[in-house]
Amino acid sequence: MKKWFFCIIVLLLLGYGFTKFKEGMTELPGESTPFDESIKIPEAVPQGDGFTIKVTKEMISQGDLLLVNKDHPVPDGLHPESEAVSLVKNSELIDGFGVLDNSVQLSPWLADKFRTMIKAAAQEGVNHFLISSGYRNKAKQDELYRDMGSRYALPAGYSEHNLGLSMDIGSSQAEMNQAPEGRWLKDNSWKYGFVLRYPEDKTAVTGIQFEPWHFRYVGLPHSAIMQEKNLVLEQYLDLLKQEKSVSITIGGENYKVFYFPVTGDTTITVPVQGKYEISGNNEDGVIVTVHE
């Protein structure tokens, strides 16, 4: 990934972030709002203390928790390019931050998540945000890979920037790894569903050098669990496979996350009731998140 020397400031209002998360969950039965609006959310049928939902093998390749790295490319069935727009050409999306150039693209959905964070930061006098890169198509990623080499970039189709859920963000005031703003983002971005994707102490796991500017959206409560347990996405998905379920309480609200292996079209039973979301892992199963 292209190396940008920026820093970002993110000072988050915890309660507001959690409220927005709960509004995005899905009542039983109902619909959710994934980043790709073409994803069909299965209808949930209450059963005993839980509910059942029908899942298909294709759901492994849909959702906010997709693992994309050197071993797992962006699924062919996704079309993030249909969601991404030029921020410069859609100036209504630029609110309280700067953009490096007219090539920066984001989905309006992700831009809204980002604006929520910086509005919170602005209340603390923090207002020097700059986005240097968001969604990249495969041609752009291939060009970057040829120019920068494997040390700084991944091949086309294997970069999170091709997925549309990541961005390189920083500050116009100082380099990310030196500025107080960078520390705030590292410590607080999880409250809004973002994670530092390539931390300094996880290079052996991610295979990517420390990138203090690269943040990925995974959503709550996943970002909170990853923060609490000091996990990157690879480790978090492995934890879910091993434990089958993980629970967390955030601001007095209880959440349970379940992993289900999927080899074909089937019906799964979730053992608790509540609002829910579902995402594939881009490997071998789906993850159901329930707010009890």
C-alpha positions in Angstrom: 0.0 0.0 0.0 1.2 3.4 -0.9 3.0 5.1 1.9 1.6 8.4 2.9 3.0 10.5 5.7 0.0 11.9 7.3 -1.7 11.9 10.7 -5.3 12.0 11.8 -7.0 13.2 14.8 -9.9 11.3 16.1 -11.5 12.1 19.5 -14.7 10.1 19.7 -17.8 10.6 21.7 -18.5 7.1 23.0 -22.2 7.3 23.7 -23.1 8.8 20.3 -21.1 6.1 18.5 -22.9 3.3 20.3 -26.3 4.9 19.6 -25.5 5.0 15.9 -24.4 1.4 16.1 -27.7 0.2 17.7 -29.7 2.1 15.1 -28.0 0.1 12.4 -28.8 -3.3 13.8 -31.8 -5.3 12.5 -34.9 -6.3 14.5 -36.2 -9.8 14.2 -37.4 -10.2 11.6 -36.1 -7.4 9.4 -33.4 -6.0 7.2 -30.0 -4.6 7.8 -27.9 -2.0 5.9 -24.6 -3.5 4.8 -22.0 -1.4 2.9 -23.0 -3.1 -0.3 -26.8 -2.5 -0.7 -27.1 -5.4 -3.1 -26.6 -7.9 -0.3 -29.8 -9.6 0.7 -30.3 -10.0 4.4 -32.1 -13.3 5.3 -35.4 -13.2 7.1 -35.1 -14.4 10.7 -37.7 -16.8 12.1 -38.1 -16.8 15.9 -37.6 -20.2 17.4 -37.5 -20.9 21.1 -35.0 -18.7 22.8 -33.4 -17.8 19.5 -34.1 -17.6 15.8 -33.3 -19.3 12.5 -32.0 -17.8 9.3 -31.4 -19.3 5.8 -27.9 -18.7 4.5 -26.2 -19.4 1.2 -22.7 -20.1 0.3 -22.5 -16.8 -1.4 -22.9 -15.0 1.9 -19.4 -16.1 2.9 -18.3 -13.3 0.4 -20.5 -10.5 1.7 -20.4 -8.1 4.6 -18.2 -5.8 6.7 -15.9 -8.5 8.1 -14.5 -9.8 4.9 -10.8 -10.7 5.3 -8.8 -9.3 2.4 -5.0 -9.9 2.4 -2.3 -11.6 0.3 -4.1 -15.0 0.6 -7.7 -13.8 0.3 -8.7 -11.5 -2.6 -11.7 -9.3 -2.9 -14.6 -11.6 -3.9 -15.6 -11.5 -7.5 -19.2 -11.0 -6.7 -18.7 -7.7 -4.9 -18.9 -4.4 -6.8 -17.6 -1.7 -4.4 -16.9 0.5 -7.5 -20.6 1.0 -7.9 -20.7 2.6 -4.4 -17.5 4.7 -4.6 -17.7 8.3 -5.7 -15.2 11.1 -6.1 -15.2 13.3 -3.0 -14.1 16.3 -4.9 -16.9 15.9 -7.4 -19.4 15.4 -4.6 -18.4 18.2 -2.4 -21.4 17.8 -0.1 -19.6 14.7 1.3 -16.6 16.9 2.3 -17.4 18.3 5.7 -14.6 19.3 8.1 -11.7 17.6 6.3 -9.4 17.9 3.4 -8.9 15.7 0.4 -5.4 15.1 -1.2 -6.6 15.2 -4.8 -9.5 14.5 -7.1 -8.7 10.8 -7.3 -9.9 10.1 -3.7 -13.0 8.0 -3.7 -15.3 6.7 -0.9 -18.8 5.3 -0.7 -21.2 7.9 0.8 -21.8 5.3 3.5 -18.2 5.2 4.6 -17.8 9.0 4.2 -20.7 9.4 6.7 -19.0 7.1 9.2 -15.8 9.2 8.9 -17.7 12.5 9.3 -19.3 11.2 12.5 -15.8 10.7 13.9 -14.4 14.1 12.9 -17.4 16.0 14.2 -16.7 14.5 17.6 -13.1 15.5 17.3 -14.1 19.0 16.2 -15.8 19.5 19.5 -12.4 19.0 21.1 -10.8 21.5 18.8 -9.3 18.9 16.5 -9.9 19.8 12.8 -6.9 19.0 10.6 -8.1 15.9 8.8 -6.9 14.8 5.4 -7.9 11.8 3.4 -5.2 10.7 0.9 -6.7 7.4 -0.4 -10.0 5.5 -0.2 -11.4 3.0 -2.7 -9.0 2.0 -5.5 -10.0 0.0 -8.6 -7.8 -2.8 -9.7 -6.0 -0.8 -12.4 -5.0 1.8 -9.9 -3.8 -0.8 -7.5 -1.8 -2.6 -10.2 -0.1 0.7 -11.0 0.7 1.3 -7.4 2.0 -2.2 -7.0 4.3 -1.8 -10.0 5.5 1.6 -8.8 6.0 0.8 -5.1 6.8 -2.9 -5.0 5.6 -5.6 -2.7 7.1 -4.0 0.4 4.6 -1.1 0.2 1.7 -2.5 -1.8 -0.3 -5.6 -2.5 -1.3 -6.9 -5.9 -4.5 -5.8 -7.5 -7.5 -7.5 -6.0 -5.6 -8.3 -2.7 -5.7 -4.8 -1.2 -8.3 -3.7 1.3 -8.5 -0.5 -0.8 -10.1 -2.6 -3.5 -12.8 -3.7 -1.0 -14.0 -0.2 -0.3 -13.9 -0.4 3.5 -10.5 1.2 4.1 -8.9 4.6 3.8 -5.6 6.3 4.4 -6.3 9.3 6.7 -4.1 11.7 8.4 -3.5 15.3 9.4 -2.1 18.3 7.6 -0.1 19.2 10.7 2.4 16.3 11.2 3.2 12.7 10.4 0.8 10.1 11.8 3.3 8.2 13.8 4.6 11.3 15.6 1.5 13.4 16.2 -0.8 13.2 19.2 -3.6 12.9 16.7 -2.3 9.5 15.7 -2.4 8.3 19.2 -6.0 9.4 19.6 -7.1 7.5 16.6 -5.2 4.4 17.7 -6.8 4.6 21.1 -10.3 5.7 20.2 -11.3 4.8 16.6 -12.8 1.5 17.8 -15.6 3.4 19.4 -16.9 4.1 15.9 -16.3 0.8 14.3 -12.8 1.5 12.9 -9.6 -0.4 13.5 -5.9 0.3 12.9 -5.4 -2.4 10.3 -1.6 -2.8 10.3 -0.3 -2.1 13.8 3.4 -2.0 14.6 3.3 -5.1 16.8 1.3 -7.2 14.3 3.5 -7.2 11.2 4.2 -11.0 11.6 0.4 -11.6 11.5 -0.7 -9.2 8.8 2.5 -9.5 6.6 2.3 -5.7 6.2 4.6 -3.1 7.6 3.3 -0.6 10.2 0.9 1.8 8.5 -0.4 4.3 11.1 -2.6 5.9 8.5 -4.5 2.9 7.3 -7.9 2.3 9.0 -10.5 -0.3 8.2 -14.2 -0.3 9.0 -15.4 -3.5 10.7 -18.2 -2.1 12.8 -19.2 -2.4 16.4 -19.0 -4.6 18.5 -16.2 -6.2 16.5 -13.9 -3.2 16.8 -14.4 -3.1 20.5 -13.6 -6.8 20.9 -10.5 -6.4 18.8 -9.4 -3.5 20.9 -10.0 -5.2 24.2 -8.1 -8.4 23.2 -5.4 -6.6 21.1 -6.3 -8.5 17.9 -6.1 -7.7 14.2 -8.7 -9.0 11.8 -6.9 -12.2 11.0 -6.7 -13.0 14.7 -10.2 -12.0 15.5 -11.7 -14.2 12.8 -9.6 -17.1 14.1 -10.8 -16.5 17.6 -14.4 -16.7 16.5 -13.8 -20.0 14.8 -12.1 -21.4 17.9 -14.6 -20.1 20.4 -17.8 -20.2 18.2 -19.2 -17.3 20.1 -17.9 -14.2 21.9 -19.8 -11.8 24.2 -19.1 -8.2 25.2 -20.9 -5.5 27.1 -20.6 -1.9 25.8 -22.1 1.0 27.7 -24.4 -1.4 29.5 -25.6 -3.1 26.3 -25.0 -6.8 25.7 -23.8 -8.2 22.4 -23.0 -11.7 21.2 -21.1 -12.7 18.1 -21.5 -16.2 16.6 -19.5 -18.0 13.9 -21.1 -20.6 11.7 -19.2 -22.7 9.2 -21.0 -22.7 5.8 -20.4 -25.2 3.0 -23.6 -24.7 1.1 -27.2 -23.4 1.4 -28.4 -24.2 4.8 -30.4 -23.0 7.8 -28.6 -21.9 11.0 -30.0 -21.5 14.5 -28.8 -18.6 16.6 -29.4 -19.4 20.3 -30.4 -15.9 21.4 -32.9 -13.3 20.3 -32.3 -9.6 19.5 -31.4 -7.3 16.7 -28.9 -8.9 14.3 -26.4 -8.4 11.5 -24.7 -10.9 9.4 -21.4 -11.0 7.5 -19.2 -13.5 5.8 -15.5 -13.9 6.6 -14.3 -14.5 3.0 -13.0 -17.9 4.0 -15.4 -20.5 5.2 -18.4 -19.2 7.2 -20.6 -16.4 8.4 -20.7 -14.3 11.5 -24.0 -13.3 13.1 -23.9 -10.4 15.6 -26.8 -10.1 18.0 -27.7 -7.1 20.3 -29.8 -8.7 23.0 
